[in-house]
Amino acid sequence: MSISHLRLIVDSNVLIDLHLGNVVKEFFSLPYDFFSPDVIIDEVGKPDSEELLSLGLQSYILSRESVKEVLSLAERHRKIAINDLFAFVVAKNTSSTLLTGDADLRKLAEKNNVTVHGTLWVLGEMLRIGILKRCESARALRLMLKNGSRLPVAECEKRLRDWER
């Protein structure tokens, strides 16, 4: 798959993390296609839905069958928010990459062979591609942590050591 055709299904917690780190616009500079289920776009308060759509996020509306699949999963996976399950079903049914910070959703994705990444991967991609410099990635991560993002502490410390040297 060509890098420019990687389809990312973005969950709300990743969008919120990027907002907290002040790197939403940079995120949409990545050479990927960005989608979120319409219910997720509607739930995110900041950045607002109009801004997200203007930056390149595309709304995905699930079919009736896919909604039934979400509801069935919700009965078996009560720890996972229903909107998160919408993102999972879209990623699974479209063979896309799921971006989430939810540990239970990540486990479900991995169990179903759905490629899954989180906010730290996104920061790494922006650094790798040259959208952010090391110090900018570190600053964004520090802002996320300061503003309440729930990212894995050990991995954050490792990235900060690397990016701030």
C-alpha positions as CSV (number, residue, x, y, z in Angstrom):
1,M,0.0,0.0,0.0
2,S,1.4,3.4,-1.0
3,I,2.0,5.8,1.9
4,S,-0.3,8.4,0.3
5,H,-3.2,5.8,0.4
6,L,-3.0,4.8,4.0
7,R,-6.5,5.2,5.4
8,L,-6.7,6.2,9.0
9,I,-9.9,5.9,11.1
10,V,-9.4,8.4,13.9
11,D,-11.0,8.0,17.3
12,S,-12.0,11.0,19.4
13,N,-9.3,10.6,22.1
14,V,-6.5,10.9,19.4
15,L,-8.2,14.1,18.1
16,I,-8.5,15.5,21.6
17,D,-4.8,14.6,22.4
18,L,-3.7,16.4,19.2
19,H,-5.8,19.4,20.2
20,L,-4.3,19.5,23.7
21,G,-0.8,19.3,22.1
22,N,-1.7,22.1,19.6
23,V,-0.8,20.0,16.6
24,V,-4.1,19.3,14.9
25,K,-3.3,21.2,11.7
26,E,0.1,19.4,11.5
27,F,-1.7,16.1,11.9
28,F,-3.7,16.7,8.8
29,S,-0.5,17.6,6.9
30,L,0.4,13.9,7.0
31,P,0.1,12.3,3.6
32,Y,-2.8,10.0,4.6
33,D,-6.6,9.9,4.2
34,F,-8.4,10.7,7.4
35,F,-11.9,9.4,8.4
36,S,-14.0,9.3,11.5
37,P,-17.5,7.9,12.0
38,D,-20.0,10.8,12.0
39,V,-20.9,10.0,15.6
40,I,-17.3,10.7,16.6
41,I,-17.0,14.0,14.7
42,D,-20.2,15.1,16.4
43,E,-19.0,14.2,19.9
44,V,-15.6,16.0,19.8
45,G,-16.0,19.5,21.3
46,K,-12.6,20.9,20.6
47,P,-11.5,21.0,17.9
48,D,-15.0,21.4,16.6
49,S,-16.4,19.4,13.7
50,E,-16.3,22.3,11.2
51,E,-12.6,22.8,11.8
52,L,-11.9,19.1,11.6
53,L,-13.8,18.7,8.3
54,S,-12.1,21.8,6.9
55,L,-8.7,20.4,7.7
56,G,-9.4,17.2,5.9
57,L,-11.2,14.8,8.2
58,Q,-13.9,12.9,6.2
59,S,-17.1,11.8,7.8
60,Y,-17.9,8.1,7.5
61,I,-21.6,7.0,7.9
62,L,-22.0,3.4,8.7
63,S,-24.5,1.2,6.9
64,R,-27.4,-0.4,8.8
65,E,-25.5,-3.7,8.9
66,S,-22.5,-2.1,10.4
67,V,-24.6,-0.3,13.0
68,K,-26.0,-3.8,13.9
69,E,-22.5,-5.1,14.2
70,V,-21.6,-2.2,16.6
71,L,-24.6,-2.9,18.8
72,S,-23.7,-6.6,18.9
73,L,-20.1,-5.8,19.9
74,A,-21.4,-3.3,22.6
75,E,-23.2,-6.2,24.3
76,R,-20.0,-8.2,24.5
77,H,-17.5,-5.4,25.2
78,R,-19.1,-3.2,27.8
79,K,-15.9,-1.5,28.8
80,I,-15.6,0.1,25.3
81,A,-17.6,3.2,24.6
82,I,-20.1,2.7,21.7
83,N,-18.6,5.5,19.6
84,D,-15.2,3.8,19.9
85,L,-16.8,0.6,18.6
86,F,-18.1,2.6,15.6
87,A,-14.5,3.5,14.8
88,F,-13.4,-0.1,15.2
89,V,-16.1,-1.4,12.9
90,V,-15.2,1.1,10.2
91,A,-11.5,0.2,10.4
92,K,-12.2,-3.5,10.3
93,N,-14.7,-3.4,7.5
94,T,-12.6,-1.1,5.3
95,S,-9.2,-2.7,6.1
96,S,-8.0,0.6,7.5
97,T,-5.7,1.6,10.3
98,L,-7.4,2.5,13.6
99,L,-6.0,5.4,15.6
100,T,-7.0,5.2,19.3
101,G,-5.7,5.6,22.8
102,D,-8.2,3.3,24.4
103,A,-6.5,0.2,25.7
104,D,-9.6,-2.0,25.5
105,L,-10.3,-0.9,22.0
106,R,-6.7,-1.5,21.0
107,K,-6.9,-5.1,22.3
108,L,-10.1,-5.7,20.4
109,A,-8.5,-4.4,17.2
110,E,-5.4,-6.5,17.6
111,K,-7.5,-9.6,18.3
112,N,-9.3,-9.0,15.0
113,N,-6.1,-8.3,13.0
114,V,-6.9,-4.6,12.6
115,T,-3.8,-2.4,12.5
116,V,-3.9,0.0,15.4
117,H,-1.8,2.9,16.5
118,G,-2.1,5.8,19.0
119,T,-1.1,9.4,19.6
120,L,2.6,8.6,20.1
121,W,2.7,6.9,16.7
122,V,1.1,10.0,15.2
123,L,3.7,12.2,16.8
124,G,6.4,9.9,15.5
125,E,5.0,9.9,12.0
126,M,4.9,13.7,12.0
127,L,8.6,13.7,13.1
128,R,9.6,11.0,10.6
129,I,8.0,12.8,7.6
130,G,9.4,16.1,8.7
131,I,6.2,17.9,9.6
132,L,7.5,18.4,13.2
133,K,11.0,18.8,14.5
134,R,12.2,16.8,17.5
135,C,11.7,19.7,19.9
136,E,8.2,20.4,18.5
137,S,7.2,16.8,19.0
138,A,8.5,17.0,22.6
139,R,6.7,20.3,23.2
140,A,3.4,18.8,21.8
141,L,3.8,15.7,24.0
142,R,4.5,17.8,27.1
143,L,1.4,19.9,26.4
144,M,-0.7,16.8,26.0
145,L,0.5,15.4,29.3
146,K,0.2,18.8,31.1
147,N,-3.4,19.1,29.8
148,G,-4.5,15.6,31.0
149,S,-3.8,13.2,28.1
150,R,-3.7,9.6,29.4
151,L,-0.8,8.3,27.5
152,P,1.6,5.5,28.7
153,V,4.0,7.2,31.1
154,A,7.1,5.0,30.4
155,E,6.7,5.3,26.6
156,C,6.2,9.1,26.9
157,E,9.4,9.4,29.0
158,K,11.3,7.4,26.5
159,R,10.2,9.6,23.6
160,L,10.8,12.8,25.5
161,R,14.4,11.7,26.3
162,D,15.0,10.9,22.7
163,W,13.3,14.0,21.3
164,E,14.9,16.4,23.7
165,R,18.5,15.3,23.4
